[in-house]
Amino acid sequence: MNTPENQIELNVGIDVGKAQLDIVLHPFNECYSIANSAKAIAAFVKTLMGQPVARIVVEATGRYESALVAACHKAELPIIVVNPISVRRFAQVIGVLAKTDKLDAGVIARYAATIKPEFKPAADQNAQLIKDLLVRRSQLLEMATMEKNRLQILPKSLHRSINTLLKSLETQIKTITQQLDQEVAKVEQWRSKTELLTSVPGVGKVLAYTILSDLPELGSLNRKEIAALVGVAPMNRDSGTLSGKRRTKGGRPRIRTVMFMAMLSSIKCNPVFKRFYQHLKAQGKLPKVAVVACMRKLIVVLNTMVKNGEPWRANLA
């Protein structure tokens, strides 16, 4: 590595594959590949230590980047995991339409140097375990739903096999849920915030855990910012004399999915959200639009509750 120390900041772009990491060093455009293994990653991290590294950027790949991220955090190197969509849009802006592993690494390195994404400290082990348990619980629920759907369309001769698998999935879901409760109970901050959030009728533990895991900004932003961050704030689509229909976009899909299911319960058991939903329906809003509007109201209320450290009161909404 020929980087003159303390002169030019180094931005490292890494395209992560299951077996290989393609690396580009910006602004020198040096590129090379290493195995996506603990030994190779340790050697790579060692070469970066002491260098003027501004940031190391990788895309979220669904776990293949985990070993690299953990090693960089341990070495106190500024590694940042970004949304692949953001990088792909950046590539389109700078005119890079072809796609290879090395090209992708180069784009990520330029993205790092140009956009300068914000570095965030690593989540503690307990928080990461809770997030992993939530993801696994969602996977099990999805598999259970698929099996229930098959139960409706496949012949009765196969029902025994399906029901056996469903019972196994239900047992695993119950076990994972118990593990979640145990892990949250170990951390006083998580425990107290969970009690705060679940004081809202219709907000269960799973939604509370999901919000605390995926939305650490809760309580630190204003109402517009928190709604936009979750992806439940309507965005204008106006140009010139054209006034387009406002739509929600972006945000954090896992939170929205869990919130949507929770809101279907809230509009039945929470009088405040039930009235708000009925009011929107009376104004001619489509059911899904009305539910999303209720979700926006809910996240704003939860944000206020955490910010002020106060439990649910009907007048908060």
C-alpha positions in Angstrom: 0.0 0.0 0.0 1.7 3.2 -1.2 -0.4 5.7 0.8 1.7 8.6 2.2 0.8 8.7 5.9 -1.1 11.7 7.2 -1.3 13.4 3.7 -4.3 12.0 1.8 -7.3 10.5 3.4 -8.0 7.0 2.3 -11.5 5.8 1.3 -11.8 2.0 1.0 -14.6 0.5 -1.1 -15.3 -3.2 -0.7 -17.6 -5.4 -2.8 -18.5 -8.3 -0.6 -19.1 -11.8 -2.0 -19.6 -15.1 -0.3 -16.1 -16.3 -1.0 -14.2 -13.1 -2.0 -13.8 -9.4 -1.1 -12.9 -7.1 -3.9 -11.2 -3.9 -2.6 -10.5 -0.5 -4.1 -8.5 2.2 -2.4 -9.5 5.8 -3.3 -8.0 8.1 -4.6 -5.1 5.8 -5.8 -7.4 3.3 -7.6 -5.5 0.4 -6.3 -7.5 -2.7 -6.4 -7.0 -6.3 -5.3 -9.0 -9.3 -4.0 -8.8 -11.4 -0.8 -10.7 -14.4 0.5 -13.7 -13.7 2.6 -12.2 -15.7 5.5 -11.1 -14.8 9.0 -7.4 -15.2 8.2 -7.4 -13.0 5.1 -9.6 -10.4 6.8 -7.3 -10.2 9.8 -4.3 -9.7 7.5 -6.1 -7.0 5.6 -7.2 -5.2 8.7 -3.7 -5.2 9.9 -2.5 -3.4 6.8 -5.0 -0.6 7.3 -4.1 0.1 10.9 -2.0 3.2 11.1 -3.0 4.4 7.6 -5.0 7.6 7.2 -8.3 5.7 6.6 -11.3 8.1 6.5 -13.9 5.3 6.0 -14.3 1.8 4.8 -17.6 1.3 3.1 -19.4 -2.0 2.3 -22.9 -2.7 1.1 -25.4 -4.7 3.2 -25.4 -8.2 1.7 -27.4 -10.1 4.2 -24.6 -11.4 6.5 -21.6 -12.0 4.2 -20.1 -8.7 5.4 -20.4 -9.6 9.1 -16.9 -11.0 9.6 -15.3 -8.0 8.0 -17.4 -5.5 9.9 -16.7 -7.2 13.2 -13.0 -7.3 12.6 -12.9 -3.6 11.6 -14.9 -2.6 14.7 -12.6 -4.6 16.9 -9.6 -2.8 15.3 -11.4 0.6 15.7 -11.4 1.2 12.0 -14.3 3.3 10.6 -16.3 0.8 8.7 -19.8 1.8 7.4 -22.5 -0.5 6.0 -24.7 1.2 3.5 -27.8 0.5 1.5 -27.0 -1.1 -1.9 -29.7 1.0 -3.5 -27.9 4.2 -2.6 -24.7 3.0 -4.2 -26.5 1.8 -7.3 -28.1 5.2 -7.7 -24.7 6.9 -7.2 -23.3 4.7 -10.0 -26.0 5.8 -12.3 -25.3 9.4 -11.5 -21.6 9.1 -12.3 -22.4 7.1 -15.5 -21.1 3.6 -14.4 -23.7 1.3 -15.9 -21.6 -1.9 -16.2 -21.4 -4.2 -13.2 -18.5 -6.4 -12.1 -17.1 -7.0 -8.7 -14.1 -4.8 -9.2 -16.2 -2.0 -10.8 -18.6 -2.2 -7.9 -15.8 -1.9 -5.4 -14.5 1.2 -7.3 -18.0 2.7 -7.3 -18.3 2.1 -3.5 -14.9 3.7 -3.0 -16.0 6.8 -4.9 -19.3 6.8 -3.1 -17.4 6.8 0.2 -15.2 9.7 -0.9 -18.0 11.8 -2.4 -21.0 11.2 -0.2 -19.0 10.6 3.0 -21.6 8.4 4.8 -21.8 8.8 8.5 -19.9 6.4 10.7 -21.9 4.8 13.5 -20.5 2.9 16.5 -21.0 -0.9 16.5 -24.1 -2.2 18.2 -23.3 -4.0 21.5 -23.5 -7.8 21.5 -26.8 -7.9 23.3 -28.5 -5.5 20.8 -27.1 -7.5 17.9 -28.4 -10.8 19.4 -31.8 -9.2 19.8 -31.8 -8.1 16.2 -30.8 -11.6 15.1 -33.5 -13.2 17.1 -36.1 -10.8 15.6 -34.9 -11.6 12.1 -35.1 -15.3 12.8 -38.6 -15.0 14.3 -39.7 -13.2 11.2 -38.3 -16.0 9.0 -40.1 -18.6 11.0 -43.4 -16.8 10.8 -42.9 -16.4 7.1 -42.3 -20.2 6.7 -45.4 -20.9 8.9 -47.5 -18.7 6.7 -46.3 -20.5 3.5 -47.1 -23.8 5.1 -50.6 -22.6 6.1 -51.2 -21.5 2.5 -50.1 -24.9 1.2 -52.6 -26.5 3.6 -55.4 -24.8 1.7 -54.3 -25.9 -1.8 -52.6 -29.3 -1.5 -54.4 -32.6 -1.2 -55.4 -34.0 2.2 -52.8 -36.8 1.8 -50.1 -34.2 2.4 -51.8 -32.4 5.3 -50.1 -34.6 7.9 -46.6 -33.6 6.6 -47.6 -29.9 6.6 -49.2 -30.0 10.1 -46.1 -31.7 11.5 -43.9 -28.9 10.1 -46.3 -26.3 11.4 -46.1 -27.7 14.9 -42.3 -27.6 14.8 -42.3 -24.0 13.5 -44.8 -22.9 16.2 -42.5 -24.5 18.9 -39.5 -22.7 17.5 -41.3 -19.4 17.3 -42.3 -19.8 21.0 -38.7 -20.6 21.9 -37.3 -17.6 20.0 -39.9 -15.3 21.6 -38.9 -16.5 25.1 -35.2 -15.9 24.2 -36.1 -12.3 23.1 -37.8 -11.6 26.4 -34.8 -13.0 28.4 -32.3 -10.9 26.4 -34.3 -7.7 26.7 -34.7 -8.3 30.5 -30.9 -8.3 30.9 -30.6 -4.6 29.8 -32.3 -2.0 32.0 -32.5 0.6 29.2 -34.2 -1.9 26.9 -36.5 -3.1 29.6 -37.7 0.4 30.7 -38.2 1.5 27.1 -40.2 -1.6 26.3 -42.4 -1.0 29.3 -42.9 2.6 28.0 -43.8 1.6 24.4 -46.0 -1.3 25.4 -48.1 1.0 27.6 -49.8 2.0 24.3 -52.8 -0.3 23.7 -52.0 -2.3 20.5 -48.2 -2.1 20.8 -46.9 -5.5 21.8 -43.4 -6.6 22.7 -42.4 -7.6 19.2 -43.1 -4.2 17.8 -41.3 -2.6 20.8 -38.3 -4.8 20.3 -38.2 -4.1 16.6 -38.4 -0.4 17.1 -35.7 -0.4 19.7 -33.5 -2.6 17.6 -33.9 -0.9 14.2 -34.8 2.7 15.2 -32.2 3.8 17.8 -33.0 7.4 16.7 -36.4 7.2 18.4 -36.7 10.1 20.9 -33.9 12.2 19.4 -35.7 13.5 16.3 -38.7 15.7 15.6 -42.0 14.4 14.4 -41.3 15.0 10.7 -37.9 13.5 10.8 -38.9 10.3 12.7 -41.9 9.7 10.3 -39.6 10.2 7.2 -37.0 7.9 8.7 -39.5 5.1 9.2 -41.0 5.7 5.7 -44.5 6.7 6.7 -44.3 10.4 5.8 -46.1 11.3 2.5 -43.7 12.9 -0.1 -44.9 15.5 -2.6 -44.8 14.7 -6.3 -45.3 18.2 -7.8 -43.7 19.8 -10.8 -44.7 23.0 -12.4 -48.5 23.1 -12.6 -48.7 19.4 -12.0 -49.8 18.4 -8.6 -49.1 14.7 -8.1 -50.4 12.3 -5.5 -48.4 12.2 -2.4 -46.9 8.8 -1.5 -44.8 7.3 1.2 -41.4 5.9 0.2 -38.0 4.8 1.5 -37.5 4.3 5.2 -37.0 1.1 7.2 -39.2 -1.7 5.7 -39.0 -4.1 8.6 -40.3 -1.5 11.1 -43.2 -0.7 8.7 -44.1 -4.3 8.2 -44.4 -5.0 12.0 -46.1 -1.6 12.6 -48.7 -2.3 9.9 -49.7 -5.6 11.6 -49.7 -3.9 15.0 -51.9 -1.1 13.7 -54.5 -3.6 12.5 -54.8 -4.6 16.1 -54.6 -1.0 17.4 -57.6 0.2 15.4 -59.6 -2.4 17.1 -58.4 -2.2 20.7 -57.2 1.4 21.0 -60.1 3.9 21.0 -57.8 6.8 19.9 -56.6 5.1 16.8 -60.0 3.5 16.1 -61.6 7.0 16.0 -58.8 8.4 13.8 -59.0 5.5 11.4 -62.8 5.8 11.1 -62.5 9.6 10.6 -60.1 9.0 7.7 -62.4 6.4 6.2 -65.3 8.8 6.5 -63.2 11.4 4.5 -62.9 8.9 1.7 -59.4 7.6 2.4 -58.7 4.0 1.2 -58.3 1.5 4.1 -54.5 1.0 3.5 -54.0 4.8 3.3 -55.8 5.3 6.5 -53.8 2.5 8.2 -50.5 4.1 7.1 -51.7 7.5 8.4 -52.4 5.8 11.8 -48.9 4.3 11.7 -47.5 7.8 11.2 -49.5 9.1 14.1 -48.3 6.1 16.2 -44.6 6.6 15.5 -44.9 10.3 16.3 -46.6 9.4 19.6 -43.9 6.8 20.5 -41.2 9.3 19.6 -42.7 11.9 22.0 -43.1 9.3 24.8 -39.4 8.2 24.6 -38.2 11.8 24.3 -40.1 12.8 27.4 -39.9 9.5 29.3 -43.6 9.3 29.9 -46.1 6.5 29.4 -49.1 6.5 27.1 -51.9 9.0 27.6 -54.8 9.4 25.2 -54.2 13.1 24.8 -50.7 12.4 23.4 -52.3 11.4 20.2 
